[in-house]
Amino acid sequence: MRGKFITLEGIDGAGKSTHHAWLVGYLKSQGREVVATREPGGTELGEKLRALLLSEPMHLETEALLMFAARREHLDKLILPALKSGKWVVSDRFTDASYAYQGGGRGLAREKIQVLERWVQTGFQPDITVVFDLPTEIACERLAKTGQAPDRFELETRAFFERVRKTYLRRAVTEPDRIKVVDSRQSLDDIRKILEKFIVTL
């Protein structure tokens, strides 16, 4: 049987990475073979592109093209082979992030992202996408408390993250069967119970 593809999304600081690690562990405890991955990245070439994307200033369209170049490698080398072998794949970000960050945040035309999506994915979509939603001011406060050096995206303004957040929420309205929104202000236990319920439906 084909495995399931789960993607986790949200603005920086919404707790996505914490939930990613827990969900991978939970699925393994349920007897699933699981591949944990992230975008940009996931492959040797993808990680090299990630380093460039998170640190080097570049034209917006260059940024989008590199994101999708990394995604093409990710699909070919990791995601699709894992799913074909029956493994579940849990990715920290996927194409919804391109619509939210390059589209909503930076203002790249949605039509250009759609062209890249059709070209790279040929209709392929996650089985479920969970968007961890958090008010922008709270997310920015959480980021400031991490003590880690911020990357190029984390240095963006609150207005940028607010546009990203709104884009995620609009996409959830247009694709309610695939995209599920979770209020990240809830306790970890409550969020984990919600995630468990999502898994049961797959």
N, C-alpha and C positions, 0 to 999 in steps of 0.2 A: 504493500500500500504506500501511496505517496505520503510524505510527511506534511506537516503544517508549517506555514510561514507566518510568524508573528512579528510585527514591528511596533516599536515604542517611540513615541514622539512627545514633543513639548518644548517650551522655551527653556533656555539654560537656567538652571536653578530650580526647576520644577520637581526634581527628585527622580528623574527618569533612569539614571544610571543605577541608583540604589534598587529600584524596582526590577531593573533588568537582571541584576545579579541574583535577586531573590527568586524571580520567576524561573530562571534557568535551573536553580537548585530545586525548586518545587517540582518542575517537570521531570527532572531526573529521579526524584523521590517517588514519582508515579510510574516509574519504569520506562520512561521515554529516553531514546537516544537523542541528545540535544547538542546543537552547534550554537555557540554564543558568538556573535559578531557585531560589527559596528560600521557606520558610515560617517564620513568617508573612511575607507579602510577595508579591512576584512581579508585582503590578499597582500602579498609582498609588494606588488606595484601600487595597490590601493593605499597602503600605509605611507609609501613615499609621496604619493599625491596628497595625502592627508597633511603631511608635514608642510608641504607648500601652501595648501589651502588655509591652514590655520595660522600661518606666520607671514606669508609674503603678500604685499599689496598687489592687486591686479585688477584688470578691467572686469566689470561685472559679467560680461558674456564669457570671458576666459574662465572665470570662477564657475559659472554654470556648466560650461563644456567639460572642465576638469572633474566636476562632481559626477557628471554622467559617464565620463570615461572610466572613472573609478568604479562606478556602478555596473558598467558593462562587464568589467573584469570580475567584480564581485559575484554577479549572476553566473557567469561562465565557469569560474574556477571553484566557487564555494556553494552558493545558494542552491542553484538548480541540481547539481550532482548530489548534494546532501538530501534534498527533498525526494529525488528519484530513488535514493537508497532507503527511504522510509524514515529518515531522521527529521526531527523538528528543528527549525532554525528560528532563533530569536535575535533580531537585529535592533541595535540602538540606532535608530533613524533609518529612513529609506526615502522614497521619492516625495512623500508629503513634505519632508523637510525642504526640498528644493522649491516647492510652491510657497512654503511659509517664509523661508529665509531669502532666497534669491528673488522670489516673486513679491511676497508681501513686504518683507523687510527692506529689500534693496530696490524694488520697483521694476524688475524685469517683467516684460509682457508675458502674461499667462500663456498666450498662444505659442511663444517660443519654447516654453517649458513643455508644453503639450507635444510639440514636434519631437523634442528630444526623448520624451517619455515613450511615445509610440515607436520611435526608431530603436531605442535601447531595450525596451521591455516587450514589445510586440503583444501587448494585451495582458501580460503577466502582472498580477497584483497580490499583495499579502492576503492571507485568509482572514486576518483581523489586525487592525491597527488601534492601539490604545494611545490616546492623547492625554497626558497628564497636565491638567490645566491649573494655573496658579496666577493670582493677580501679579502684574508685572512688578509692582513695588516690593512685594514679598520675595519674589524670585531674585531680584537684584540684591536685596539685603542678604539672602542666603549665599549668593555668589561672593559677596564681599567678605563673608565670614570663613570662606574655605581656606584662606591663607595661601592658595596656589596662584602662580603667575597666570593672569588671564590670557587667552588666545585672542586672535584678531576679531572673532565674533563676540566673545564675552566683553570686549572693550566697547561695544556699541552702546548707544544711548537707550534710555528707557522708552523713548518714542519708537525706536527701531523695534524693540522687543514687544511693544504693544501692538505694532502692525503685524509682527510675526504671530503673536497670540490670536489676534482677530482672524487671521487667515486660517489658522488651524481650526478655529471654531466654525468658520464658514464652510470649510471642507467637510466637517463632521455633519453639518446640516444637509449637505448635498449627497453624502454617501453614508447614511445612518446604519446600513446593514454591515458595512465594513469598519467604519471608524467609530470608536466608542470613547467618550470623554469621561475622565475620572477627575473629581475635585481633589487636588493634591493638598488641600488644607486639612483633610481628614487624617486620622491616625494611621500609622503603618498597618496595624491589624485590620482596620476597616478596609483599607485599600487592597490588602492581600485577599480578603474575603471576596471582594468584587472581582479581582483577577481570577480567582479560582472558579467563580461562576462563569466568567467568559470562556475559560478553558473547557468547561463541560459542554459548551455549545459547539465546539469544533469537531 
